[in-house]
Amino acid sequence: MSTRFSPGISVLVLVAVLTVAVLPAMMGGQWLQIITSTACFAIAAAGVGFMYARLGMVSLAQVGLMGVGGWVMLRLNHGFDLPFEVNLALAALVTMVCGWVLAMPALRMRGLYLALVTLMAASGLEIVFSTFRFPNGGEGFWGVAPSLAAPFRRPFVATSDAAYLRYVLCMLLVAFLLIEVHRRSAPGRAWAMIRRSEAAAMASGVNVVYYKAWAFGLSGLLAGMAGALLAGLLGLLDPATFRASESIMLFALAVVGGARHWLGAVLAAVLYRVVPALFNNWGLDADLALVVFGAALMHALITAPDGLAGQLLGLRRNKKAAQT
């Protein structure tokens, strides 16, 4: 089965440019924040999806790692007078290191055992966030005050909500391009061999442990970027956002959306953030979204093993084939 991203990278760039130019002008108020947070979670979904698609590895700590990136971003913002981009890069790098640390006990595991180890890590992070909270400009290492003591500084090119949405969409494009560069280079070839057979990959001279750690690090970097951008959107983070159950949900939706395709990460984030918001707007309980998620997962498992994105792109290819 092909693991190529489809449509091609040029189409991805064109769609992204049009989205960045047009979408913010069409949004307003609450929906600007919802769509911006959707783009943040799409970055995280892309990270957990590529690990599953390229290596068959299940990581259930992605939302917890987003919390790490968000914590570092808030602490740097309130504690140091650094530009937003520097804080973003540092938050992503710190979370990448956390991804490597998480990888150490998990590198020789696979399947259920790997999922359990990462889920335990997510549960530990949930406890830490609930106990110590997120920095809000207070004193001390944790930087927590009874009330918000300092505002969050956004990048000077994206101070408004519409401009910040464009900024986050550009970062989403960077995330997709980063994954695509890896897929087309030596790590991508090594990951493909490892997924087919670890024994065959080792016999071919592939350092399996090294490339698995690389995948964990890249996934952690994307999670940190997503969490930092979410902190920039909201200015203050809630520990409830980073519960371990949310990592399970994001992974399941990444599978539903289609882990092999960039569109799958977008669909996963739309299901995760937009569907509950729509239910709220319609006066319905947002928890009903879980019913939609369950139905979508059953649909993907039964009729769309390559996810909704694979099914949609397959219909597109079949239509083009019928026209020729």
N, C-alpha and C positions, 0 to 999 in steps of 0.2 A: 504494500500500500504506500502510495506516495506521501511524503511528509512536507511537500512544498507548500509555502504560503500562496494562496490564490484568493483574489486576483494578484497580479504581479506587483512588484514594488513600485513601479511607476504609477499604477492605478491607485495604490495606497496613498502615495504622495498627493495625487490630484484630488482624491476624495478628502484628504486631511486639509489641504489648502482651502477647498471650498467650504468645508465645515468651519474652519477657524474664521473665515471671512464672513460667513452668512449667519451661522447659528446664534452667536451672542446678540446680534441685532434683533432676532426673533423672540428672545427670551426676556423675561422681566421678573423682578422681585424674587419670590420664593423659588421659582423654577430655575433661575440662574444658579442659585446655590445647589439645587438638586442635580442639575446637569453637570456642574463643576465637580461635585462629589462623585458623580457617576464616572467621570473621566479619571478621577483619582483611583477609584476601585477597579477601573479597567486596566490601569497599569499593574496593580497587584494581581489581578486575574491573569494577565499576560504572563507574569512571573511564575505563578503556580501551574498554569496551563502548559507552558513550554517544558517544564520539568516532567510533567506527565506524558506529554506527546513525544519528547525526545528520548527520555530515559525510562519511562514507565514508573517513575517514582512519585509516590503520593506524599505530599507535604501538607499537614493540617495545622501549620503554625503561621500562615501567611498574614492573616489579619493581626495576630499578635506582634509579628515583626513590623507591620505598619505602625503599631503603637510605639515601638522602639524608635522608629524614624520620627514620629510625631513628637515624642518626648524630647529627643535630642534637638529637634528643630525649635521647640518652644524654649528649651533651656538656653540654647545659643542666642535666640532672639532677645530674651529678657536679660541675659547675663553678660553679653558681649556686644559691642557695637560693630558687628560685621555685616557686610552686604547680604541680601537675601540669597543670592546665588551661592555664596560661600557656605552659608548655613545649610542650604539644600544639599550641596555636595558632601559636606561633612556628615550630615544625617544619613545620607545614602551609604557612605563609606562605613560608618559605624554599624549600620544595620547589616551591611555585607559581611563584616567581621562576625557579627552575631550569627549570620547564616552559616559561616564556616564553623563556628563553635558548635552550633546545632548539628552540623554535618558529622562531627567527629564520632559520636556514638552511633550514628545512623548509617555510616558509609558501608558497613559490611552487612547491613540489613536490607530487606526488601519486603514488598507486599504488606501484609497486616502489621508486622513488627515495626517496619519503618513508619507506617501511619500512626501507630500507638506512641512511638517515641516522640514524634513531632506534635502529636496531640497533647502529650504530657508537658512538653515545653510550652505550648500555647496556654495550657491551664496555669502553669507557673507564672507566666507573664501576666495573665489575667489577675492573679492574686496580687502581684507586685503593683500593678496599676491601680487596683482597688484600694490597696493599703496606703500607698504613698501619693497617689493622685498625679496630675500633670502640672508642670510649672505654669504659674500665672503671673510671675513678676515678684514673688515673695523673696525673702532672704534665705540664705543657707543653700546647701547643695541641691535640695529638692525644689527650691524656689516656689513653694506653695504658700499663699497668703489666704486669709479668710475670705477676701473678695478680690476681684481683679484689680491688680495694682498698676499694671502697665499695658499699653496697647500693643498689638502685634504690628510689625512693620512689613508691609508687602513690598515687592520689587517696585522701583520707581516707575517702571513702564506699565505696571498693572495694579494701580491703586484702586480703581473702580471694579465692581463685580464683573462687568462685561469684559473689561480688559484682563482680569484675572482668569476668567474662563478661557479666553484665547491663549493665555500663557500656559494654562494646564493642558489644553489641547495640543499645544506645541510640544510639551513634555511627554504627552502620550505618544506623539509621533516619534520622538526621540527614543522612547522605550521600544516601540515596534522596530525601529531601524536597528537598535542595539541587538535585539534578538535575531533579526534577519542577518546582520553581519556575522554573528556567531554561527548561525545555521549554515552559512555559505563558506565558512572557514574551517580550520582544523578542529576546533571543538565540536562543531556540528557533525563532522565526519566521525569523530571518535564517539560521540553520543549515539549516532546511528548504529555503529558496530556494537556498542555496549548493550543497546536495547535488543538487538537481535540475539546476541549471545555473549555473556561476560567472559566465558572461557575462551571463545574464539577471539574476542578482542584482546585478551591478555596474551594469547598465543601469537597475535599479530604485532605485539609490542606496545599496545595501548596501555597507558597507566590508568587503570580503572578508578582507583581511589582519587587520583589527582583530578580527573575530569568530572567525577561525581561532586567533589568538593567545589570545583569551578561552577557547576550548575547550581549548587546550593548558594554560593556566593552571589552569582548573578541574580538569582531569584530574590535573595535578601536585599540586594541593592535596589531592585525594582520596588520591593515592598517598602523600603525606607524612603524612596523617592515619593511613593504614593502617600505614605503617612505624613511626610513633611509638607507636601502640597495640601493635604487635607487640613493640617494645622494652620497653614497660611490662609486657607479659606475661612475657617471658623474662628481662629484666634484663640480658642480654648477647646480642649478635647475632653470627652467624657469617657471614663473607663468602661462604661457599658458598651461602647462602640467596639471594643476589642476583646469581647468574650471569646472563649475557645469555640463555642458553638458557631460563631460567625465565621471562623476559619473553615469549619466543616461545610457550612453553607456556601461559602465562596468557591471552595474546591468543587462541590457538587455542581454549582452553576457553571463553572469553567468547563466541566465535562459536558453539561447540557448544551452550552453555547458552541462548543467545538474547540478542543484544546489545540488542534493542529492549525488553526486559522486565526489570523489577527482579528477577523470579524467575530470569532467566538468569544474573545475577551470583551469586546464591546457589548455583545448580546448578554453575556454573563452579568456585566455591570448594570446594564439596563434592567434586567430582571431583578437584580439585587436592590437597586435604589429607586428606579422609576415606578415599577409596578406597585410597591407599597405606598408610594406617594400618590399615585392615581387612586388607589382604594381610599386613602384618607380624604382626597378631594371629593370623591363620590359619596362620602359619608359612611363608608364601610370600614370594618375592622381591618387594619393593615396586616394582621396575622393571617387573614385569608390568602395573602400572597403565598404562604407556605403550601396551600392547596395547589396553586398554580405551579409552584416549583416542583412539587411532587409529580403532578401530571406531566410536566415538561421532562422530568428525569425519566419517567416510565416511557414516554414517547421516544426519548433519545436512546434508551437501552434497547427498545424493541425494534424501532424502525430507522433510527439514525445513529448508528454506532460512531459516526464521525461528527456528531453534534448537529445542532440546528444550522450552523454556518455551513457545514459540509453538505447538508441536505439542500439548503438554498442555492449554494454554488453548483451542486449537481443538477438541480432543476434548470439553472441558467445554461449549463453546458448542454444539457439535453435539448433545450429549446433552440440553441444555436445549431446543434447537429441536425435537428429536424428541419431547419430552414435552409440547410445546404444540400 
